[in-house]
Amino acid sequence: MKKLLLPLVLTVFSIPMFSQLPDSQSDTLRVNALNVFMTASDYIKKEIPYINYVRDRQDADVYIISTQESTGSGGYVSTFFIVGQGKYNGMADTVKCNINPDETSDTRRAKEVKTLKMGLMRYIQKTPLSEYININFNKPLTETVSSDKWNSWVFRTSLSGYLNGQSSRKVNYLSTSFSANRITEKSKFESNFSLYNEKDKISYKFGDTDTTYISTYEQKYAYLSYVKSINNHWSGGASVTVQSYPYNNYDLSIKFAPGIEYDIFPYAESTRRILTFLYRAGVEINNYTEETSRFKQKETVAFHSLSAYMSYIQKWGSISSTLSWSNYFFDWSYNKLRLYTYASVRIFKGISFNIQGQVSMVHDQIFLPRGDMALEDVLLQRKAQKTTYTYYTSIGFSYTFGSIYNNVVNPRFND
């Protein structure tokens, strides 16, 4: 019995020892793999397993900054800035991929991964793992290039509805929109037409009395804008906005605003940095649902606005901010000052700081109706109320410590 037991024990213990041999070889390759610092999803980690995803930029051979910019088709362009450091110092690449608006999320992420793989190849080529990389091309090329039969025009339409109810309350809404856009390097035309309607029916009983209240919220909106590129720093254009918006006491409002913009940096650098100054001057033609606090049922007023927009994306994080001022010419005390800021900064190893917020000093509500509002309009927020300011903010810190590697994906028990 002992003679049989000894070979069995040796066999059991020898299995893990032999099975660790390939793991040891694999670990040697893993140690020599490219250390990359980037914001990576589980999908990216699974599809690009031959690099090390490190948690801090200081531990990386390469860091990657990713940005997204909307396109005229309703899709976007994903841009990856790949920058080497340490022994890869001086190496840098920028790769992009176009995402179409009708592509599924799976197709989108697959295209982004493919772009990342191609961008990382010249860095991986300098590691021992390059021996195990194969490059294939599996799409035959045609000798001719087909032209765009739509001439860069993109059209989109949508229709959505919502129903919700219980014994004492019923809510339904309908929303529809249509847009036609044409965006090229030299010009940008955008248009949007939308309709939103919501109806609330609330029933309640007070004593022996049954009461039913019906509230309706509606907005009709149309917007057209044309911008022409003058050079790599200047552009000019104009916009027209037409709306019917009872919440703001507009039976009909038409706003026309030509403008001119200057970018301190070339527009071609907008994915990394941009600092623009935009000046607009125009007129509003307003027909009000109710007489305003200034005893106006209709009026035509001139206005102007000046805004500065800044966005900066670097290896330490990103920051963007908009500061704008507007006022009416008939009385400069009717004005509005708004500041919006977003920042995501890696302070030092493992610690990140995020903040987002907006504050406005509001003195331009020329549309406010005269007299007191009904209680139900206040409670259900069916009409705008007078205010001198608005604000919101969010702030957060995060601290991560431990292993510098962040390679493993384990989806088990992800509820």
Secondary structure, 3 states (H helix, E strand, C coil): CHHHHHHHHHHHHHHHHHHHHHHHHHHHHHHCCEEEECCCCHHHHHHCCCEEEECCHHHCCEEEEEEEEECCCCCEEEEEEEEECHHHCCCEEEEEEEECCCCCHHHHHHHHHHHHHHHHHHHHCCCHHHHHCCCCCCCCCCCCCCCCCCCCEEEEEEEEEEEEECCCEEEEEEEEEEEEEEECCCEEEEEEEEEEEEEEEEEEEECCEEEEEEEEEEEEEEEEEEEEECCCCEEEEEEEEEEEEHHHCEEEEEEEEEEEEEECCCHHHCCCEEEEEEEEEEEEEEEECCCECCCCCEEEEEEEEEEEEEEEEECCEEEEEEEEEEEECCEEEEEEEEEEEEEEEEEECCEEEEEEEEEEEECCCCCCECCCCCHHHHHCCCCCCCCCEEEEEEEEEEECCCCCECCCCCCCCCC
